[in-house]
Amino acid sequence: MSLRWGAWPTTRQDLDLVVMASNRRPTGPGDSAIVAQSTNPQADAAEALPPTEQVTLLSAFQRRRLQHGFAG
């Protein structure tokens, strides 16, 4: 899943991508309902970064395989 906004090629506008397990805003970075998040620091980086955020979501089956050492 990705977020891309129209500030190409680089930006100091900082947006974050947060995937939640429930339909609500996160209460903070440690919210237990956060499934995945991308928080690239476009505003604070030494050089301006591309206007993108990206997360990878795994299925329950994929998570179990990784936990048991099956990467393939």
DRENLOMI-32821 format. One record per residue (C-alpha): residue in three letters; residue number from 1; x, y, z negated. Coordinates in steps of 0.001 Angstrom, whole numbers. Last residue first. Layout:
<recs>
+------+-----+---------+---------+---------+
: code : pos :       u :       v :       w :
+------+-----+---------+---------+---------+
:  ALA : NUM :       X :       Y :       Z :
...
+------+-----+---------+---------+---------+
</recs>
This chain:
<recs>
+------+-----+---------+---------+---------+
: code : pos :       u :       v :       w :
+------+-----+---------+---------+---------+
:  GLY :  72 :   10057 :  -18779 :    -607 :
:  ALA :  71 :   10882 :  -17223 :   -3988 :
:  PHE :  70 :    9965 :  -20204 :   -6139 :
:  GLY :  69 :   11552 :  -19516 :   -9548 :
:  HIS :  68 :    8607 :  -20299 :  -11822 :
:  GLN :  67 :    7710 :  -16644 :  -12452 :
:  LEU :  66 :    8035 :  -15945 :   -8722 :
:  ARG :  65 :    5609 :  -18732 :   -7812 :
:  ARG :  64 :    3135 :  -17571 :  -10459 :
:  ARG :  63 :    3265 :  -13993 :   -9123 :
:  GLN :  62 :    2622 :  -15201 :   -5547 :
:  PHE :  61 :    -447 :  -17210 :   -6640 :
:  ALA :  60 :   -1841 :  -14241 :   -8632 :
:  SER :  59 :   -1531 :  -12142 :   -5459 :
:  LEU :  58 :    1290 :   -9634 :   -5224 :
:  LEU :  57 :     910 :   -5897 :   -4681 :
:  THR :  56 :    3726 :   -3897 :   -3115 :
:  VAL :  55 :    3888 :    -182 :   -3826 :
:  GLN :  54 :    4794 :    2811 :   -1646 :
:  GLU :  53 :    5160 :    6593 :   -1999 :
:  THR :  52 :    5995 :    8913 :     890 :
:  PRO :  51 :    6704 :   12570 :    1632 :
:  PRO :  50 :   10385 :   12039 :    2578 :
:  LEU :  49 :   12817 :   13394 :     -37 :
:  ALA :  48 :   14324 :   16860 :    -571 :
:  GLU :  47 :   17892 :   16694 :   -1871 :
:  ALA :  46 :   18909 :   16773 :   -5545 :
:  ALA :  45 :   15548 :   15198 :   -6382 :
:  ASP :  44 :   13219 :   16962 :   -8838 :
:  ALA :  43 :   10221 :   17811 :   -6628 :
:  GLN :  42 :   10254 :   14590 :   -4555 :
:  PRO :  41 :   10612 :   12430 :   -7669 :
:  ASN :  40 :    9507 :    9009 :   -6358 :
:  THR :  39 :    6747 :    7816 :   -8675 :
:  SER :  38 :    5371 :    4599 :   -7217 :
:  GLN :  37 :    2952 :    2620 :   -9333 :
:  ALA :  36 :    1512 :    -853 :   -9709 :
:  VAL :  35 :   -1183 :   -2586 :  -11790 :
:  ILE :  34 :   -1720 :     267 :  -14263 :
:  ALA :  33 :   -4504 :    -801 :  -16680 :
:  SER :  32 :   -2037 :   -1094 :  -19591 :
:  ASP :  31 :   -1389 :    2675 :  -19501 :
:  GLY :  30 :    2320 :    3202 :  -20203 :
:  PRO :  29 :    2783 :    6056 :  -17698 :
:  GLY :  28 :    -173 :    7988 :  -19108 :
:  THR :  27 :   -3964 :    7860 :  -19547 :
:  PRO :  26 :   -4405 :    6555 :  -16008 :
:  ARG :  25 :   -7511 :    7839 :  -14181 :
:  ARG :  24 :  -10476 :    5501 :  -13945 :
:  ASN :  23 :  -11928 :    2655 :  -11872 :
:  SER :  22 :  -10164 :    -291 :  -13501 :
:  ALA :  21 :   -7118 :   -2387 :  -12609 :
:  MET :  20 :   -5343 :     788 :  -11458 :
:  VAL :  19 :   -2999 :    1419 :   -8532 :
:  VAL :  18 :    -928 :    4611 :   -8980 :
:  LEU :  17 :     703 :    6555 :   -6138 :
:  ASP :  16 :    2530 :    9764 :   -7062 :
:  LEU :  15 :    2677 :   13193 :   -5406 :
:  ASP :  14 :    5589 :   15631 :   -5631 :
:  GLN :  13 :    5768 :   18516 :   -3155 :
:  ARG :  12 :    9523 :   19115 :   -2663 :
:  THR :  11 :    9293 :   17820 :     887 :
:  THR :  10 :   11109 :   16112 :    3731 :
:  PRO :   9 :   10382 :   15319 :    7405 :
:  TRP :   8 :    7495 :   15896 :    7250 :
:  ALA :   7 :    5027 :   17492 :    4818 :
:  GLY :   6 :    1842 :   15821 :    6063 :
:  TRP :   5 :    1252 :   13197 :    3368 :
:  ARG :   4 :    2080 :    9515 :    3152 :
:  LEU :   3 :     750 :    7100 :     561 :
:  SER :   2 :    1424 :    3390 :     833 :
:  MET :   1 :       0 :       0 :       0 :
+------+-----+---------+---------+---------+
</recs>
